[in-house]
């Protein structure tokens, strides 16, 4: 018995993973003669589709469809490789086509998620740049206000010095008389 849900998957001739096909020179020897399959009992309920929130707005979501598949869904549970090899090859061909289609869907989803991620990174960079420009503008405004205040203080001090000088001259002129 070969169970397909443990570490011996692929053992030929039954038994466990250390079983090997004997080296015989007989052309009629069939390594699959005692080959049986042990499948898990029952098929679990497939999971519901997953909805991912992929943007800043409430409606920006991406639904990941249920792409889970197993040997039951692929029709691989009753393959007879000895008595019906061509039928088994047809079933295997359909299974490969199905799996390839699922891989294509997963690739498309991966591309969409990667694109969404890249757009989010660019938006974050733009937001950071905008915030920096706003901070720079605020600093520039504050520097302009500081310069204005310093000019007013300096001109006031100069006016006071000039007024003091005029009074001194006026007082000196009065004293001279």
ABEGO torsion letter per residue (X at the ends): XBBAABAABGBBGEEBAABBBBBBABAABBAAAABBBBBBBEBBBBBBBBBBBABABAABBBBBBBABBBAAAAGAAABBAAABAAAAAAAAAAAAAAAAAAAAAAAAAAAAAAAAAAAAAAAAAAAAAAAAAAAAAAAAAAAAAAAAAAAAAAAAAAAAAAAAAAAAAAAAAAAAX
